[in-house]
Amino acid sequence: MEHQSATNRIEITGAGVGEISEEMIAKRARALAAADGRGEAHEGDFQESREELSGTQPETDPAEMIPEEDRAGDGVPPISGGTKICRLEPEDEGNLAAEEIEEGIAEADLDTRKKSRHTL
């Protein structure tokens, strides 16, 4: 596993492997090109591999930055415009308990009748 230290050296499992060489940059650029489906690395691949291996990020051009007031939207995420459906009310829990009690009494009565038939 490769990690970068604060000194821009690549470390493999904690052991430094030295400064970043042009060979390492070229190898990473070829890998980036292959991942992109190209046979040869372009200058953009070399630039990206230098940035990855050295840990530097490209500076953003201030002209490319869009001021907040010119950005699309008003800062509020869009709200769903879906259709409203009818709300299903839960069944009355008081009635459920009463129904279960009645079912239990009926079942116990049936069991008692069955037992009394076998004892005769």
C-alpha positions as CSV (number, residue, x, y, z in Angstrom):
1,M,0.0,0.0,0.0
2,E,1.4,3.4,-1.0
3,H,1.1,6.4,1.4
4,Q,2.5,9.9,1.1
5,S,4.4,11.5,3.9
6,A,4.6,15.2,4.6
7,T,8.0,15.4,2.9
8,N,6.5,14.3,-0.5
9,R,8.1,11.0,-0.3
10,I,6.2,7.9,-1.2
11,E,6.2,5.3,1.6
12,I,5.3,1.7,1.2
13,T,4.1,0.2,4.5
14,G,6.0,2.9,6.4
15,A,9.3,2.4,4.5
16,G,10.3,5.4,2.4
17,V,11.2,4.7,-1.2
18,G,12.9,8.0,-2.0
19,E,12.1,11.1,-3.9
20,I,9.7,11.1,-6.8
21,S,11.5,10.3,-10.0
22,E,10.6,11.0,-13.6
23,E,10.3,7.3,-14.1
24,M,7.7,7.0,-11.3
25,I,5.8,9.9,-12.9
26,A,5.9,8.3,-16.3
27,K,4.8,4.9,-14.9
28,R,1.8,6.5,-13.2
29,A,1.0,8.6,-16.4
30,R,1.0,5.3,-18.4
31,A,-1.3,3.7,-15.8
32,L,-3.7,6.7,-16.0
33,A,-3.7,6.5,-19.8
34,A,-4.4,2.8,-19.7
35,A,-7.2,3.3,-17.3
36,D,-8.7,5.9,-19.7
37,G,-8.4,3.4,-22.5
38,R,-5.5,5.0,-24.3
39,G,-2.3,3.4,-25.4
40,E,-0.1,6.5,-24.8
41,A,0.1,9.0,-22.0
42,H,-0.6,12.6,-22.8
43,E,0.7,15.8,-21.1
44,G,-2.4,15.9,-19.0
45,D,-1.6,12.4,-17.6
46,F,1.9,13.5,-16.7
47,Q,0.6,16.6,-15.0
48,E,-2.0,14.5,-13.0
49,S,0.6,11.9,-12.0
50,R,2.9,14.7,-10.8
51,E,0.1,16.2,-8.7
52,E,-0.9,12.7,-7.3
53,L,2.6,11.7,-6.4
54,S,3.7,15.0,-5.0
55,G,0.5,15.7,-3.1
56,T,0.0,19.1,-4.7
57,Q,-3.4,20.3,-6.0
58,P,-3.7,22.5,-9.1
59,E,-4.4,26.1,-8.2
60,T,-7.9,27.2,-9.4
61,D,-8.0,30.2,-11.6
62,P,-9.9,33.0,-9.9
63,A,-11.6,33.8,-13.3
64,E,-13.1,30.3,-13.2
65,M,-14.7,30.8,-9.8
66,I,-18.4,31.8,-10.0
67,P,-19.4,34.4,-7.4
68,E,-22.1,33.1,-5.0
69,E,-24.7,35.7,-6.2
70,D,-24.2,34.4,-9.8
71,R,-24.8,30.8,-9.0
72,A,-27.9,29.1,-10.1
73,G,-30.7,28.7,-7.5
74,D,-31.3,30.6,-4.3
75,G,-29.4,28.3,-1.9
76,V,-32.6,26.3,-1.0
77,P,-32.8,22.7,-2.2
78,P,-35.7,22.0,-4.6
79,I,-38.8,20.6,-2.9
80,S,-40.5,17.5,-4.4
81,G,-43.5,18.3,-6.5
82,G,-45.0,14.9,-6.2
83,T,-48.6,14.1,-5.7
84,K,-50.2,13.9,-2.2
85,I,-51.7,10.6,-1.2
86,C,-54.4,9.9,1.4
87,R,-53.1,9.2,4.8
88,L,-54.0,5.8,6.3
89,E,-55.0,6.1,9.9
90,P,-53.8,3.3,12.2
91,E,-56.4,1.0,13.6
92,D,-57.6,1.7,17.1
93,E,-55.3,-0.2,19.4
94,G,-58.0,-0.4,22.1
95,N,-60.2,-2.4,19.8
96,L,-57.4,-4.7,18.9
97,A,-56.8,-5.7,22.5
98,A,-60.5,-6.3,23.1
99,E,-60.7,-8.4,19.9
100,E,-57.7,-10.5,21.1
101,I,-59.3,-11.0,24.5
102,E,-62.6,-12.2,22.9
103,E,-60.7,-14.5,20.5
104,G,-58.7,-16.0,23.5
105,I,-61.9,-16.6,25.5
106,A,-63.6,-18.2,22.5
107,E,-60.5,-20.5,22.0
108,A,-60.4,-21.4,25.7
109,D,-64.1,-22.2,25.6
110,L,-63.6,-24.4,22.5
111,D,-60.7,-26.2,24.2
112,T,-62.8,-26.8,27.3
113,R,-65.6,-28.3,25.2
114,K,-63.2,-30.6,23.4
115,K,-61.8,-31.9,26.6
116,S,-65.2,-32.5,28.1
117,R,-66.2,-34.6,25.1
118,H,-63.2,-36.8,25.6
119,T,-63.9,-37.4,29.3
120,L,-67.4,-38.7,28.7
